[in-house]
Amino acid sequence: MSTEIRKTSPNQPIANGQAESDAPLPGPAVGTQATASGPAARVDVRGPRFAAWVTTAVLVLVLIAAIFSPIAAAVLIAIQAVVFAIGAAYGPRKHPYGRVYAKFVAPRLAPTTETEPVPPLKFAQLLGLVFAAVSLLGFALGSTVVGAVFAGFALFAAFLNAAFGICLGCQIYPLVTRFRRTNPSPAPN
């Protein structure tokens, strides 16, 4: 599955020759795109970038809090870990920051012109969850350095997505899916 962002608009042909649904894509809501492998959920790229900006702010607060109170940093990273878990499990539509975007930001914006697939975004949230969990573990076990380093990794990824539109998890996703497909299962005995 390709993670490239395709510019789409209602009734505009997509690379595989099929058209998107006739209804315009509303803000962050998921439109469906028919493909050879079945319908694939897609979202407005501005929603995940908004979520990345909020995540960036939270992770900056985690790092600042780590200087003064590792307990406060642990609480903040635990909250962010829950947010990542929701995003990884349920996708951008159910993501807490995605809901804020849908309710307060998207209605004030022009209709979307770019969409991206949901599965790579869910995978990126899963990676964020891993970084946040290791960070939380570091803070909980008294290793502020480990907690700060892994919060910093998550911050780096979130800031790249927010500022430059580069989703590291989305870039890694095709490699993981390719590995899962090529990894043969053991033959039954």
Backbone torsions as a table, in degrees:
resi	resn	phi	psi	omega
1	MET	NA	132.6	179.9
2	SER	-83.1	142.8	177.9
3	THR	-104.8	12.2	-179.4
4	GLU	-67.5	148.7	178.1
5	ILE	-89.0	126.7	178.8
6	ARG	-108.7	133.7	174.7
7	LYS	-74.6	125.5	-179.5
8	THR	-134.5	153.6	171.4
9	SER	-143.8	166.4	-178.3
10	PRO	-55.6	135.2	177.6
11	ASN	64.9	8.2	177.3
12	GLN	-82.0	131.6	178.9
13	PRO	-62.0	144.8	177.3
14	ILE	-106.3	166.4	-172.7
15	ALA	-48.6	-36.4	-177.1
16	ASN	-84.5	7.3	174.7
17	GLY	89.4	-3.6	179.8
18	GLN	-101.3	151.8	-178.0
19	ALA	-97.7	152.4	175.5
20	GLU	-71.8	166.8	-179.2
21	SER	-57.1	159.7	-177.5
22	ASP	-71.3	-22.5	-178.5
23	ALA	-78.7	140.8	176.8
24	PRO	-66.1	150.0	178.7
25	LEU	-76.9	118.5	178.1
26	PRO	-81.0	130.2	174.5
27	GLY	22.3	-117.8	-174.5
28	PRO	-88.2	-2.4	-176.2
29	ALA	-64.0	153.9	-177.1
30	VAL	-84.9	126.2	170.9
31	GLY	-95.3	163.0	176.7
32	THR	-112.3	146.5	179.6
33	GLN	-127.8	123.2	179.0
34	ALA	-76.9	131.1	177.3
35	THR	-131.7	175.8	179.5
36	ALA	-61.7	-29.0	-177.8
37	SER	-95.6	9.8	179.3
38	GLY	110.4	179.3	-177.6
39	PRO	-69.6	135.5	178.6
40	ALA	-118.7	127.7	179.2
41	ALA	-71.8	140.0	178.5
42	ARG	-134.0	151.7	178.7
43	VAL	-130.8	158.6	174.0
44	ASP	-62.1	128.8	-177.1
45	VAL	-63.6	-22.2	-176.8
46	ARG	-70.8	-27.4	178.5
47	GLY	-64.6	-54.2	177.9
48	PRO	-62.5	-31.7	177.6
49	ARG	-70.2	-37.2	174.3
50	PHE	-61.3	-46.8	178.7
51	ALA	-59.7	-37.8	178.8
52	ALA	-66.0	-35.7	176.7
53	TRP	-65.6	-43.4	179.1
54	VAL	-65.2	-42.8	178.1
55	THR	-60.6	-42.1	177.7
56	THR	-57.6	-45.8	-179.9
57	ALA	-62.7	-43.7	179.8
58	VAL	-63.0	-43.0	-178.1
59	LEU	-70.1	-31.3	172.7
60	VAL	-63.6	-42.3	176.7
61	LEU	-62.2	-37.1	177.4
62	VAL	-60.3	-46.9	-178.2
63	LEU	-66.7	-37.9	176.7
64	ILE	-66.7	-44.1	179.2
65	ALA	-62.6	-34.0	-179.1
66	ALA	-60.9	-29.0	179.9
67	ILE	-68.8	-40.3	-173.6
68	PHE	-99.7	-35.3	-176.5
69	SER	-152.0	99.8	177.3
70	PRO	-58.1	-27.4	178.4
71	ILE	-67.6	-44.5	177.3
72	ALA	-63.1	-39.2	177.7
73	ALA	-63.3	-40.8	179.3
74	ALA	-63.8	-40.6	179.0
75	VAL	-64.3	-45.6	-180.0
76	LEU	-63.3	-43.3	-178.6
77	ILE	-71.3	-29.4	175.8
78	ALA	-65.9	-41.8	177.4
79	ILE	-62.8	-44.2	179.5
80	GLN	-65.6	-34.3	177.4
81	ALA	-63.2	-39.1	177.0
82	VAL	-63.9	-41.9	178.3
83	VAL	-61.7	-44.6	176.8
84	PHE	-61.0	-42.1	-178.8
85	ALA	-62.1	-41.6	178.0
86	ILE	-63.6	-43.7	178.6
87	GLY	-63.9	-39.2	-179.7
88	ALA	-70.3	-36.9	-177.4
89	ALA	-80.8	-40.7	-170.5
90	TYR	-115.1	-9.1	176.8
91	GLY	87.6	-179.6	-174.1
92	PRO	-63.1	-29.4	-178.7
93	ARG	-67.9	-32.3	-178.2
94	LYS	-98.5	-10.1	180.0
95	HIS	-58.6	132.1	-177.8
96	PRO	-54.2	-42.9	179.5
97	TYR	-71.9	-30.2	175.9
98	GLY	-66.4	-36.2	176.7
99	ARG	-66.5	-39.9	176.7
100	VAL	-62.3	-44.3	178.2
101	TYR	-59.6	-46.5	-177.5
102	ALA	-63.7	-38.3	-175.6
103	LYS	-81.7	-40.6	-171.0
104	PHE	-110.4	-28.6	-174.2
105	VAL	-100.1	-51.5	-174.4
106	ALA	-56.4	-39.4	-179.5
107	PRO	-62.7	-19.6	-179.0
108	ARG	-93.6	-0.9	-176.9
109	LEU	-105.3	160.4	174.3
110	ALA	-68.4	159.8	177.0
111	PRO	-56.2	149.8	-176.7
112	THR	-67.4	146.6	174.6
113	THR	-117.7	-10.8	179.6
114	GLU	-130.9	139.0	176.3
115	THR	-131.2	164.5	175.0
116	GLU	-143.8	154.9	-177.0
117	PRO	-70.8	150.4	-177.4
118	VAL	-76.0	-43.0	-174.7
119	PRO	-54.2	-42.5	176.8
120	PRO	-64.4	-32.6	178.5
121	LEU	-67.5	-39.7	176.9
122	LYS	-64.6	-39.0	177.7
123	PHE	-64.5	-40.7	178.3
124	ALA	-61.6	-39.2	177.1
125	GLN	-65.2	-35.6	176.9
126	LEU	-63.7	-42.5	176.8
127	LEU	-63.4	-41.5	176.1
128	GLY	-59.8	-39.7	177.5
129	LEU	-61.6	-41.9	179.1
130	VAL	-61.9	-47.3	178.7
131	PHE	-61.1	-43.7	-179.1
132	ALA	-66.2	-38.8	179.9
133	ALA	-65.4	-42.6	178.1
134	VAL	-66.6	-39.2	176.8
135	SER	-61.2	-46.9	178.6
136	LEU	-60.6	-43.0	177.9
137	LEU	-60.1	-42.6	177.6
138	GLY	-59.8	-48.4	179.3
139	PHE	-63.7	-41.8	-177.6
140	ALA	-65.2	-33.4	-179.2
141	LEU	-90.9	7.0	176.0
142	GLY	87.2	7.8	178.3
143	SER	-101.8	87.4	-179.3
144	THR	-61.4	-32.6	-179.4
145	VAL	-63.7	-47.4	178.6
146	VAL	-62.6	-44.7	178.6
147	GLY	-58.9	-45.0	-179.0
148	ALA	-69.5	-38.9	-179.0
149	VAL	-63.7	-46.6	-178.8
150	PHE	-72.9	-31.1	171.4
151	ALA	-65.2	-36.5	176.7
152	GLY	-65.0	-38.9	175.6
153	PHE	-60.4	-46.3	179.3
154	ALA	-64.3	-38.5	177.8
155	LEU	-62.5	-44.5	179.3
156	PHE	-57.7	-48.0	-179.4
157	ALA	-64.6	-43.1	-179.3
158	ALA	-65.3	-42.2	-179.0
159	PHE	-67.1	-38.8	176.5
160	LEU	-58.6	-42.0	179.6
161	ASN	-69.6	-45.1	-176.9
162	ALA	-65.2	-49.9	-172.7
163	ALA	-82.9	-34.7	-172.0
164	PHE	-121.3	-3.4	-179.9
165	GLY	72.0	21.4	179.1
166	ILE	-102.6	108.4	-179.9
167	CYS	-95.0	105.4	-178.2
168	LEU	-61.8	-42.7	178.2
169	GLY	-61.3	-37.9	178.8
170	CYS	-67.8	-31.9	178.4
171	GLN	-73.1	-32.9	-179.7
172	ILE	-79.8	-28.8	-175.1
173	TYR	-50.7	-47.7	-179.9
174	PRO	-61.6	-33.5	178.4
175	LEU	-66.0	-41.6	180.0
176	VAL	-67.1	-43.5	-179.8
177	THR	-66.8	-36.0	177.5
178	ARG	-66.1	-41.3	179.1
179	PHE	-64.0	-41.5	179.6
180	ARG	-64.4	-36.0	179.8
181	ARG	-73.5	-35.6	-176.7
182	THR	-88.1	-11.3	-180.0
183	ASN	-78.5	106.1	-176.3
184	PRO	-68.2	143.5	176.2
185	SER	-83.5	149.9	-178.9
186	PRO	-64.6	141.7	179.7
187	ALA	-73.7	139.1	177.8
188	PRO	-68.6	145.7	-180.0
189	ASN	-96.0	NA	NA
